[in-house]
Amino acid sequence: MSAQIPTGREPTEQELREAERVLSLSPVQQKNHPSSVGADHGKLSHINTYGSLPDYYLDQPFTCRKCGKREIWKAKDQKWYYEEAKGHIDAVAVECHNCRKKKQARIK
């Protein structure tokens, strides 16, 4: 039986608390934390910003603005979004997976 990869869609209270705890650590502790995923500045060249680019990504807990469900935007998903899908660096997760799927179904 294979282990299930955590997606952040159905986080436990413990996972939410741990993600929030990591965000409260110092930048050095965050960067060295096992959940930290390094950023590739070469893949962020599409971003035209006056601010600094991230050196790493961390799991980001959020509450869906439509239904109120708590989820975690995983660091590896952020890396994909910003570096591969070329998303804007200031974009953050605001809708849960289910609400995004419902919205996409209405658009099609």
N, C-alpha and C positions, 0 to 999 in steps of 0.2 A: 504494500500500500504506500503510495507516494505522499509526501508531506505537502500540504496546501500552502501555496505562496501567499503571504498576506498582501491584500490589494488595498487596504484602507477603507473598503466599502462597508464592512461590518465590524468596526473596531470594538474591542472590549473597553470597559472603563479603564482598565489597567494600561492598555495601549495608548488611549487618549492622554492619560495622566503622564505617561512616560514621554510622549512626544512634547507635551507642554513643559515638562521638566527640562528636557534637552534644550528647548528654546530659551530657557532662563539661564543657562550656563554661560560662562564667558566665551568670547569668540575662539580662543585657543582650545578650550575644552570642547566646544562644538565641533571644530575642525577635526579634532582627534577622536571624536566619538565614533563608535562602530556604525551607527546609522547614517553618518555623513557620507555624501557622494560627491566626489570632486567635480568641479566644473572645468570644461575645456574652453578657455578663452578664444581659441582659434575658431570654434564652432559658434561663438557668440558675436562674430564680426558683423552680422546683419543688424545688430542693435546700435542705434544711434542715440546715445544718452549722455547727459552731462554727469550723471551719477556713476558710481563705480559698478563694475560687473561682479557677480558673485564668485567667490573662490570655491564654494561648495554649496550643496543643497541639503536641507534638513526636512524631515517629515513635518508637514504643516497641518495641524488640526483645524477644521473649520465647521461652521454650521450652515447648512443649506438655507439660502435666503427665501426659498419657496416653501419648503415643508418643515424646516427646522431640524432635520436629521443631522447628527454629527458624523463626520467622516474625516479621514486623514488623506491629504494629498501627499503621496509618498515621494521621497527624494528622487528615486529612480524615474518616476513619472514626470517630475519637474524637469529633470535633465533631458528626457526625451522631448518634452514640449518646447523648452527653450532652445535646445541645441539641434534637434532633428526636424521638428515641425516648424521651427523658426518663429515661435510665439513671442510676443512682446514681453520684455523682462519685467514690466510692472504688472502683468496679468497675474491674478491669483484665483484660486478655486472659490467659487461662490455658490455653485449648485451641485447637489449630490448626483451620483451616477444615474439613479432612477429618473430624476427630474430632467437631466440632460437627454436621456434616451427618449422620454416622452416628448420633449421639445423637438428633437430631431425627427421623430415620427410625424409630428404635425407639419413640419416644414416640407417633408417629402411629398 
